[in-house]
Amino acid sequence: MTTGRVGYIDESIHDRPGLYLIAVVLAEPDTSERVRRELSALIPVSRRVHWHAEDDRTRAGLAKTVSMLPVSAQVYACPFDAPGRKEAARARVLRWMVLELDGGVRHLVLDRRQEAQNAVDRRVLGGLAGRPPRFTLEHRGSADESLLWVADIVVGAVAGQVLGRTSAYVEALGEVLRQVSIDRPEECG
């Protein structure tokens, strides 16, 4: 059983204009069932929440609901100049996030990707955990962890604002969203 706060991590990738965003949502692990119950109530069919698949009305409801949860979120973004540079941008963003990570976070849960990509995440983050490790990490599917839904909602809302689509969802997140940081292209690799 995990003690201490947990960071739940999801991404949003945009090939045009070339932007990799990562959200980390900090929460106590026992918050998961409440999150599942409250967010599932907003989805018309029995499925997981996924920002990209939702309509505007549902997105607004999700952002408002997240604003009332006992979580906090930070988003980091890094531009990339070619599709082959996405993973370098992800590694840069993960490093940056960990360097600014609250010292009370003892475990990181990342949304599962392909196993080779997960292995790269483990190398990048494992090297930053220290000896003894200040945090542990694992990959989980979002169907298994509702707090990954919150990270998906936050990163989707911020991506919409950063890309000039709408800021309404970010505004609806309120004080849950503590930080949005976008790195300069020359520092993203």
N, C-alpha and C positions, 0 to 999 in steps of 0.2 A: 504494500500500500504506500502510495506517495504521500509524503508529508511536506508541507510548505506549498507555496503557490506554484501553479503550473502555467506554462506559456503554450498556447495553442496557435499553430502557425498555418496559414494558407497563403496562396499567391494569386495574382492576376497578371497575365502576360499580354502585352499589346504589341504586335509586330509593327504596326504603324501607329504611332511614330517610333516604336522601339523603346518600350518602357516595361521594366520588371518591378512589380510591387509585391511586398510581403507585409502581411499584418500579423502581429502577435497580440493575442488576447490573453490577459492575465486574469486568472480566476482560481478559486479554491476548487479542488477536484469534486467536492460534493455538490457543486452547482449544476452538474451535467443533467440530472433528471429534470430539474426545474426548467432549464433551457429547452430541453427536448419537448416538454409539455407545452410551454408557452409559445414556442415557435411553430410547433406542429399544428397548433390551433389556427394558425393563419394560412396554412396550406390546404387548398380544397380537396386534395386527394392524399392518400397515405403514401408519402414519399419523403425523402430527405429534402431539406431546404437547399437550393442552389441559386445564388443571385442571378446568374446569367439566364436562367430559365424562367424567372418570375416577371410578371407584368408590373407596371408602374404602381398600381394600387397596392399590390402585395409587397413590393419593395418598400413603400412608405410605411406600411404596417410593421414590417420586419425591423426597419431602422428604429421606429418608435419603441417597439418592444425591447430591442437591444438597449436602448437608452435607459431603461428601467431595471436592467439586470445588474447584479453586483460584480461587474467586471470592469476592466480598463483595457484600452487598446492603443497601440502605437503602429504606425505604418511607415515603412521605409521604401524608397524607390530609387532605381538606378536605370538610366538610359543605356541602350545598347545600339550599336550601329549596323549590325548584320545578324540575321537569324542564328548563325553559328556562334554568336557571342552571348546568347541567352543564359547559358549555364554559368558563364563567367560573371554575368550580372547578378545571377542568383547567389553565387558564392560570396560576392562582394556585399550584397544586401544582408545575407545571413551573418557574415562576420560583423558588420556594422551593428546589426540588431543585438548580437550577443555582447558586444563591447559596452552597449548602453543598457543591458538587461538589468533589471532590479535584482539586487543581491539576494532577495528572499525567494527568487524563483529556483526551484530545485529540480524541475523536470520539464522537458520540452516535448510536445507532441506535434509532429508534422503530418500534414495530409499526405497519404501514401501516393507515390508515383511509381514509375517503373523501377524494378529492383536495382538496375545499374545507377539510376539517378538517386535512389535512396542511399546507395553505398557512397556516392560522392557527398551527399549531405552529412552522412556519418563521419566521413574523413574531415570535412570542413569544420563541423561543429565539435567533433571529438577532440580535435587539436586545440580548440579554444576552451574546452571544459576545465583543463588544468589537471594537476596531480596533487592531492587527490581531486577527483572531479567535483566541481562546484554544482554541476547539474548532470542529470542523465537524460537520454533522449530515446524516442521511439517514433516509428511511423505507424499511423492507423488510418483506416478508411473512414471517410466522413460518415458513412452509414452507421459506424460503430461509436462515433463520438460527436455528440451534438455541439460541443463547444468549438469544434472545427467549423460548424455552420456559422457561428458568430464571427469567426475570423474571415470566412467567405463573404459575409454580409458587409463587414467593415471594409475589407480591401476592395470589394466591388463598388461600394459607395464612394470611397476615396478616388478610385480610378475614374469614375464618372465625373467627379469634380475636376481632377487634374487634367483630364482630356477635354474639358470644356463642355461636357454634356449637361450636367446639372449639379448644383450644390445643395439641393433640397435634402437629399438623403444624409449628407454629412451634417447638415444643420440639425436634422432629426436625431442623429446619434448623440448630440449634446455633449455632456461632460465625460461620457465613456471614452471618446476619442481624445487622447491626451497629447498626441504628437503626430505630425506628418512631416517627414524629412525626405527631400529629393536631392540626390547627389549630383555633382557635376559630371558630365560625360567623360571627361579626361581621367576621372578617378575611378570609373567603373570597369575599366579593363576592356 
